[in-house]
């Protein structure tokens, strides 16, 4: 009887050992890879371009040149979109919109006031994250930059000396004409270098009839000095220049109608999407319109 009990005990012990071994084998098969908290993704899936789930709330899917900052390039000689105050700080519509975008993205805005052409190149060379500078979409620019949705409409106009009467308007080819509709062949037009106004005028009149200058202020001074016959520039800045310089006038008809956008380097889709989403929220909640109304008063 004792032998039977000993044999039963041995069989029971053997059964328990085999059961524990089976459990151990199952555990090692399930745990070949390091364990992760429930709901997390492997680190490599969170790299840019990976097929990971959306980042945790508050995390950024984009990067900027300097962590925590949004570096903006502009040319602050384009009032009311960008100009400087008495302390040399850049202010204006674009500066305020950029600040609102940066706030939404949780970034510190840093604005650099440089030449317009240099601002375009700087974004393409990743020395600045974004350009806001009364910038309009153009096909050649779209080859090297990515544009946001439009946040404002711009009107290119013609500034002339008050009472001059030489230029009455333009024809469908954007050539400037006199009161009888005759094309003015010998006209000299002042523009800001690198702008769409420069391109339109060169296409319509030829490069020899266009004087490209560093900014709108210099172009207006050239008009006052008799170096050019007119200036083509956006309506907002034109109104500011005319207000500040007695003896100038703006022709009634617009020269060209365009849309203003911000732009980032070509292929920087994550940052473009982040800025564009923030911009559209600011348009929808009325912030952009409030900024416009702050700098552009009716009448």
Buried (B, 14 or more C-beta within 10 A) or exposed (E): EEEEEEEEEEEEEEEEEEEEEEEEEEEEEEEEEEEEEEEEEEEEEBEEEEEBEEEEEEEBEBEBBEEEBBBBBBBBBBBBBBBBEEEEEBBBBBBBBBBBBBBBBEBEBBBBBBBBBBBBBBBBEEBBBBBBBBBBBBEEBEEBBBBBEBBBEBBBBBBBBEEEEEBBBBEEEBBBBBEEEEBBEEBBBBBBBBBBBBBBBBEBBEEEBBBBBBBBBBBBBBBBEEEBBBBBBBBBBBBBBBEEBEEBBBBEEBBBEBBBBBBBBBEBBBBBBBBBBBBBBBBEEEBBEEBBEEBBEEE
